Amino acid sequence: MAEQGQFRRVITNIAHGGHAILDSADPTAEAAKIRDSDVNALSSVVQESAADAEHAGRTSFGYLFSGLAEQFPAHHLPQDDKAPDVVKALLALGGAMIETPQDGRDPQLNSPIPPVYTYWGQFLDHDLTAATDRDLVINITDEHIVPEAPDEVVKKLVNQRTPELNLDSVYGDGPFVTPTAGSKAVPYDGIKFRLGLLSPLPTGALIPPVDDDERDLPRQAGIPLVGDERNDENLVVAQLHVAFLRFHNAAVDWVRANEPDRETDVEVFLRARDLTRWTYQWLCVHDYLRTVARPDVVDLVDTADENLLRLDERGTYMPVEFSVAAFRFGHSMVRGGYDWNRNFGRLGNTAPFASLVQLFQFTGKGGLGGAPTLLANWPVEWDRLVDKSSQFANRFARLIDTRLAPPLDVMPNEGNDENRPDRIRELLKHLARRNLLRGYRLAVPTGQAVATALGVTPLSQAELDQGSSEAVKAALGTEVLRGRTPLWFYVLKEAEVRELGRRLGEVGSRVVAETIIGHIRNDRGSYANQTSWSPAQGVLLPGGRPVRTIADFLRFAGVL
């Protein structure tokens, strides 16, 4: 708060209850370095934050393939009296997707995609989507699930994020808003993010650089003070969120050093935020998508005059086919353990790898190993997770296919509410079954219907059976699933048989690329709507090299 006699300009109220304030001991604009342009710019920032807050929980879901939705249930899994049989078949299929030693899969057979791309995708998903569909999905029994019609899904399902790849999950309300008492607002030190400090080392080696202990999320009693607490659900995405905080802070320093005409904190913050957002968006298209999807499909979508994702009377919306099915392909890439750092990894001092269970435990929700913040032996060494030419098999993500790593059937941070029935708690812990039931409940069209709508030859029954276990074949061969494959499973199987699990197939690539690129195009503030912006006009690495890869992004952030 300003002392008596200080100059204060309250720009506007914020929906979250705070105020945007510029304080100064001197009312002159020169002393306060407040110019009319700053006030206008700050008003824009605050209004944007207010708009985000106003729309949070109120942006829409919809269907990318509206023609299929309008013909419900012709292009969907069977309904009505067949629903119990569909649920049983989906539960069987989901159970059969968890890999077992009997599957005979070569553990050295992985994708050519480094693990960071798995979790960049998760971070991106959290930036786009926070659905309110959990109760729609889990308040069921095996025999009595009632699928919703598409128009009912659109009415009942809301998105708690603004799907614009604008990093609202990172920036929150911004640094010019005074948070209300007791709020969990994103904390700033000036126009930089505040970072969390590591807890003292109980055992093992310090992770270089050993004099840098700002490598955790900011926390309050273990709870992360970030724009989306899901970015602390596992340690990989939490460490990636730390990298985004640090990238912005480094961008602030870069702007001050290289663009001296931007004199005030308002100008520097806005420029650093734009450069961080645009770099992120550009990397999502030109590195992330071109790594996990077919590059030719990405190019087709990126250069098309129009996208399937068009604005309608509701404005922007999140396609159910993307969020509930296609973009969940990353679940198949998750490893049961990672070469994490010099304590938990190759030639590790403590263990040969960090298990997925441990990476859930060393988060706020997982208890942080009993410490108030991340322990000093647990920061990631990103060089083990970004190298596309690594000679070590466990430094790559799993293949994109229909087999999931065993820990994903007993997810440690899910299904722990003792007030729920045991059957529901078990379902929440089993990722594959949960995904399949969610898709059925929310009227996702079948894979064959989406392929046909895109003009792609659907998978044949022989392709669906190729390499599948007897249990998977039995589930797909039931009357209710024969020729009508759930879209999530279909996208994984298409990648498995048509791209050898090395990337998404044509249908998966198209749905994912249309959604991500469509949202970037629909955002007037994105890099795509600037005048020929590319990383060459962004922040530069030492030596003047642009940030063109996710690895470059981590280098500029000072974590690689």
N, C-alpha and C positions, 0 to 999 in steps of 0.2 A: 504494500500500500504506500502511496505517496505521503510524505510528511506534510505538515501544515504549510501552506504557502507555495507548494510545488504546483507546477502546471500539469493539468491532466486533460486529455482529450479522449472521451469514451466514444468509440466508433459505433458500436452497435451491440445489442444483446445477442447472446448465443443460445441456441436451443437447449444446450446442456446446462445452462444456468450461469455460465461465466460471462465476463465482459472483456472485450478487447480494449486495451488501455495503452496509451503512450504517456509515460511520465517524464518530467524534466524539472529540475530545480529552477530553470530559467524559462520564462514564457516566450522568449524570442525564438523564432524558427531557426535562426542560425545556430544558437547555442544548443538547441534540442536536436538539430539536424533533421528537423521535420519539415518536409516540403509538401506543397499541395499534391504533388505526384505521389508522395509516400502515403498520404492520407487516402488518396483514391485507390492506390494499390492495396493498402491494408484493408480498406473497406471491402475490396474484392476478395481478399483472403478470408476475411471473417464471414462474408456472405456465402462464400463457397463452403466453409465449415458448417455454417448454419444450414445450408441446403443439404449437405451430406447428412447432418443430424436429422433434419426434417424427413429426408427420404429413407433414412436407415429403417429397415423393417417394413418398407412400403414399396420398394421396387418390385417389379413383377417377374414371375416365371411365365414361360410360354412354350410354344412348340416350333422348332425350326422347320419341321415338315407339317405345316398347318393342314395341308390337304389330307394327310394320313389321319391327323387328329379329328378332322371333320367327319371322317368316315368310320370313326370308332364304333364298334370294336373289330371292324373287318381286317385291320392290319395289326392286330394285337393278339396277345395270348388269350385263350378262351376265358369266358366270363361265366357268371351265373352258376348253374348247377355243376359246371366243370371246375369252378374255383378251388374246391378242396383238392382235386387231383393235381391241379397246377401247382398249388403250394407244396404238396408232397414231392412232386417232381423237382421243383426248384430247390427244396431243402436237400434232396438227394444229390442234385447236381452241384450245389455249393459245397456239400461235404466232400464230394469226390474231387473237387478242385484243389484241396489242400494236399500238398506233396507228401508222399510217404517213402520210406526206403525201398518199398516194394515196387515203386514206379520205375526203378532202374535208370533214372535220369542222371547223366554225367554231371557231378557237382562242379566240374571245371568248365562246363558249357555255359557261357554267359553271353550277354549282348555286348556289342562294341561301345556301349554308352556308359560313361563314368557315372558313379552314384549321385553326384551333385545334381544331375538332371532330374532324377527321381524327385528330389526334394525342392528343386526350383519349381517343378510342376505343382507340388503341394502348396508351396508359398503362393504361387500364382492362383491356384484354386481358392485359397483363403482370401486373396485380394479381390476375387470376383464374386464369390458366393458364400453365403451363410444361410442355409435353408432352415425353415421351421417345420420340417416334415417328420421329425423323429416320432412324435406321438401318432401321426398318421400311419407310420410304418409298424411300430412295435405293439400297439394296442390291438393285438390280434391273437387268435389261436390257430393251430395248424389247420383246423377244419373250417374256420369261419373268417377268412379274409374277404373283405369287400373292396374290390378295386374301384378306384375313383374314375369317373369319366373325365376326359381332358378339360372340359369347361369348369368342372368342379375343382380340379387341381389348380387351375389358374385362379379361381376365387379364393381357395383356402391357403395356397402356398405363397409365402412372401419371402423376399430376399433381404437379409439384413445388411447387405453390402451394396455399394453403388458399383455396378459392373463396368468400370471404365479403365482398369489398370492404372489408377491414379495414386496408388500407394496410400489410400486412406487408412489401410491397416498399419501403416508405419507412422504417418504424420499426425493422426488424430486431429485435434482442433488447432494444431500449430502453436508456435511460441508466443503469439500476441494475445492469447486468451488467458485471463486469470481464472484458474479452475475453482470450482466451489469447494468448500471445506469438506474433507473426507473423500473427495472423488479419486478415482483411479486414472486420472488423466495422464497422457504420455508426458513424461517430464523432460524439460529442456533446461540447459544452461545457456542463457542468452538465446542465440539462434541455432545452437547445436543441440543434438540429443545428449541427454545424460545416459551414461552407460553403467552397468552393474559391475562391481568389483568381485574378483574371485575370492573364495574362502581359502584359508591357509591349507597347505598341503599336508594330508595325513600320511600318505605313503606314495612312492613312485617318483618319477622325474618331472620337473617343471617343463612346461611346453614353451619352446622359444616363440617370440622373444621373451625371455624370463623377466624382464623389467616392465612388461606390459600386462597389467592385471585388469584392464578394462575390457573384459571379454565375456561378460554375461549380460543378460537383459537387465534393465533396471527393475528392482523388485521391492515389494512392501510385504513383509512377513511371508516371503517366498512367492507371493503372487506376482506375476509379471505385469509391469506397467507399460503395456503395449496396446496398439489399436485393435488387436485381435488376439485374445488369449489362446486360441488354437495354435498360434505360432510358438507355443511352449509345450505342445503335446508330445513332442519327441525332441531329443537333443540335436538332431541334424537340422531340422527346420528352425529350432531356436538359435543355433549358431549362425544359420543363414540370415535370420532376422537381425542378429548383431552386426553382420556384415553390411546390411542395408543401412543401419544406423551410422555405422562408421563411414560408409561411402558418402552419405550426406555430409557428415562432419568434414571429411576430406574435401568435398566439393566446395564447402564454405571457404576453406583455406585457399583452394585453387582460385576461386572467383576473386577473393581479396588480393591474391598475388598477381593475377593475370588480367583482371578487368577493373583497374583502379577507378574508372569512371562511375562504378557502382559504389557509392560512398556510404550509404546508410545501411543499417541492419535490415530494414525492410527490403531494400533493393537486393542486397546480398542473399538474404534468405530465399526470396522468390526465384532468383536466378539459380541458386544451388538446388532448390527443390525441382525446378523445371529440368535441369540437367540430369538430376538423379532419375526423375520419372522417364524422361525421353530415352536415356540410356537403357533403363530397364525394359521399356516397351520395345525398343529396337532389338535388344537381345532376345526377347521373347519370340520375335519373328525370325530373326536372321541367325540365331544360334540355337535356341531351344527347339523351336518348331522344325528347323532344318536338320536337327539331330534325331528327334524322336519320331518324326513323320517323314513321308516321302517328299523329298525336295521338289520334285516336279509338281506335286499337288500343291505344295505351299506356294510355289511360283505362280501356278494357275490362279489360286485364290488371291494372292497379293497383287497381281497385275490386272485382275478382272475389273471391269467398270463398276459392277455391283456385287454385293455379297448376298448370300442367302439370309443373313441376319440383317433385316431391314427394320428401321424404326417404324412403329405404328402409332396409333392414337394414344397408347400408354407410354410412349417414349421407348427408352431402352428396356430390354428384358433379357432374362437368362434362359436359354433353351434347356428344357428338361432332358432332351436327348444327349446334350453335352454333360450337364452336371450330374445327372443320375446314372449315366451309362458310359458314354465314350471316354470322358476324361478320367474315369476311374481305371483306365488302363495302367496307370502308374502303380497300382496296388500289386500287379504281377511282377514289377521290377524290384520290389523291396526285398532286400537280403535278410537272412536270419541273423547275420552278424557282419561287421565291417572292420576293415583295417583302418582304425580310427586315429590313433596317435602312437607315440613311442611307448606308452604304457599299455594300451589296449590295441595291439596290432602286430604286424609283422615284426619279429624279433622283439616283442614287447617285454617290458620290465615286469608287468603284472599278469597279462594274459595275451594269447595270440590274436585275439580279436575282441571287439566290443559287441556283445550280443544285442539284438534288437530289444530284448526285455530290459537290459541295462539302459539303453538309450531312451526308453520310456521312463525309467525310474529316476534318472538324473535330470528331472524337470520339476517345475513347481508342483504340478499335479501328482507327480510320482514321489515327491518328498525330498528331492535333492540330496539323497543319501544322508538325511538328517542335518545338513548344513543350511545356513540361511541363504546362501547363494551357491553358484556352481563351484565345485571343488577344483583346486588348481591343477589336478592331474587329469581333468576331463575336457579341456578345450580341444576342438578339432585341429588336426593338421591337414589343411585342405589339399595339400599336394598329393595326398593319398586318395582323393576322391574326384579329381578333375582331369587326370592324365589319360587322354585318348590313346596313347601309345604305350601304356604300362605293360610290363611283361608279367605282371601278377594277376591271376584270374580273379581273386577276390577284391580287386580294385575296379570292378565293373559291376553294373547293375545286372540283375537277372534278365533272361530273355523276356520279351513281351509275348506271353503265351497264356495258356489256360491253367497253369499250375502256380499256386501261391505258396510262399514259404510257410512252414509249419507254425511259427509264432502268431500268424494272423488268424488262427482259429481260437486263440485264447488271449486276446489283447488285454494287457494288464491294467490299462487305465480306463477300460470300458466295462459297463455292466456291473458296477460295484454298488449300486443303490440297493440296500437290503430291503427297501420297501416295495421293490418290484418282485413279481413272481420269479422263481428260479428259471423257468422256461424262457422268460423274456430276457433275463440277465445273460443266460447262455447265448441267446440269439445276438445280443448286442456285442458280445465278445467275438463272434464268428463273422469275419468281414465278408466272406464270399456269400454266405446265406443272406446276410443283411442287405448286400448290394442287389441280389436277385429279387428279394421280396420287395425292396424299395422300388425297383423298376416296374414290377408288376402292379404294385399299389398305385403308382403315379402315371399309369397309362403310357409307358414308353413303347413305341412301336417295335415290331420285331426287326432283327437284323436284315432279314430277306426283304422286308418292305422298304427299309431305308436304302438298301443297295439298289433296288429297282427304281426308287424315286430319283436316285443320283445317276441312273443309267449305267450302273456297274453290274456285271454278271454276278448273281448271288453265289455263295458257296454251295457246292454240291453236297449231297449226303456223304459221298466218299471223302470229300475234304473235311467235313465235320467229324467224321470217324477217324481220320488220319492221325495216328499217334495217340489217340485217346485211350484211356483205361476202360476196362469193361464196365465199370460203374458209371463213367461219363456216357458211354454209348447207350447203356440201359436207360439213363435218365433222358437223353435226347431222343431215344426211340419210343418213349411213351406216346400214347395217342395225343396228349395235349401239347407236347413239344415238337413232335415230328413235323419238320418243315416250317416251324415257327420258333426260331431261336431267340432267346433274350438278347437284346442289343449289346449289353456289356460283354457277355460271353462271346457273342459273334465277333465283336471288334478284336478281342483277344485271339480268337481262333483264326481270323483272317490274317492277323500279323504273324501267327505261328506257321501257317501253311503256305501263305503267299509271299511272305517276306522273311521266312526262317527265324522269326522272333527278333530280328535285328532292328525293326522299326515298325510303325503302324502300317497297315495296309491302306488301300485306296479309300474305303468307306471311313475307317477310323481317322485317317489323315484329313479327309474332307470335313467331317463334322467338327473336329478339333480346330483346324485352321480357319474354317468359316466363322467360328464363334470368337476366337481370340482376335483375329485380324478384323472381323466385323466390329467388335467392341472398340478396338483402337481407332478405326475409321470413324465411328460414330461419336467419338469424344473430340470435341472441337479444340481441346487443349493438348491433344496428343502430338507426338513427333510427326505423325503422318499428315497432320494438318498445319504444319509449319512450312516455310518456304525452303524446300530441298534440304531438310535437316538430316545429317548423318553424324556418326560418332566423330568424324573429323572436325565438326563444329562444337563438340562437347569437351568434357574434361580430358586431359591428356596425361598419359603415364610419363615418368621420367624418360627423357630422350625424345619426347614429342609424339609417342605412338598413341593412336586412338584406342579406346576401349571397345573391342570388337568381339570378345568372347566372354563367357561367364568367368573363366579363369582370369581374364583381364580385369573384370569387375572386382573380383576378390583381391587382386593385386592392388588396385587403386584404393580399396578400402583398408589396405594394410594388414590383411589377415592371411595372405598367401605370399 
